[in-house]
Amino acid sequence: MKREIIIPPAPAELPQAETIDVDALRKAYLDGEIDLICVLGPTASGKTRYAVNLARQLGNAEIISADSRQVYRGMTIGTGKDLAEYQEIPYHLMDIADAGEKYDIYRYQHDFEKAYKDIVERGCIPVLCGGSGLYIEAATCGYNLPDVPPNPALRAELEQFDDETLIARLASLKPLHNSTDYDTRKRLIRALEIAIYEQEHPVHRSAFLPKNTYYIGTLVTREVRNARIDARLDARLEEGMVDEIRELMKTVPAEDLIYYGLEYKFVTRYVLGEFSYEEMRSQLATAIHQFAKRQMTWFRGMERKGTVIHWTEV
């Protein structure tokens, strides 16, 4: 009997690195060719430092955060806000919600719209920076995200019908320009839930959003990224991340902190006695490695859908 030899898949090829011409970028913004600069990348890829340096070179630029956890007050070390990096560069959408809240994509898009409009109307250059792909797309891809609350009773009613019936009902309520509203049953039912709600309730839709974003990706190899993640995790633990989370646990239920994932999930469980320190550190490092890989997968997915990302080494 022959022994099967399993060959692991080759690591995904990195995008081609470019050199970003800051003067040309500034001119493109001032000429109206682009209306937002977005710096994106996986965790530990150096995007914050790059965005700050870019804003400084552009002059009169301000940074808008696209991080789903840096919105929370008191969650500073664990989310890696690195506020000292910004120095004289103004930043927005950090520390705008209380820890324990369930801040969501709808609120983010509305808050982004306000910050973006304010920056543009003051004659400054907006630079979006972050690693939360969903938040970046909500800000830059023109998505209309009506804040419609879930309706469990309606969902249960809709579940009784087949897809064809539901699609026909959706088509009777709104034009179907493409199939993204019904490529899965979950999306189909949610689209119907929104359409039915909008028949009876006025819904705010974001109007002042960028239409021509210039995307810059911070490029780093997986090996270097993982080494940086490990070093940064150890630095944050030494800086007092466990104490930060202990302090939060005095006012925020443990299950709410665990909900935020990664550092808050593993350190909270360590404080609760579910992990030893070594288990917490090891499992957390692995989870962050996996998270960074998912971030990169999301950004490459954006490229497959037509988004042009100018990857650069930092």
Buried (B, 14 or more C-beta within 10 A) or exposed (E): EEEEEEEEEEEEEEBEEBEBEBEEBBEBBEEEEBBBBBBBBBBBBBBBBBBBBBBBEBEEBBBBBBBBBBBBBBBBBBBBBBEEBBEEBEBBBBBBBBBBBEBEBBBBBBBBBEBBBBBBEEEBBBBBBBBBBEBBBBBBBEBEBBBBEEBEEBBEEBEEBEEEEBBEBBEEBBEEEEEEBBEEEEEBBBBBBBBBBBEEEEEEBBEEBBEEBBBBBBBBEBEEBBEBBBEBBEEBBEEEBBEBBEEBBEEBEBEBBBBBEBBBBBBBBBBEEEBEEEEBBEBBBEBBBEBBBEBBEBBBEBBEEEBEBBBBBB
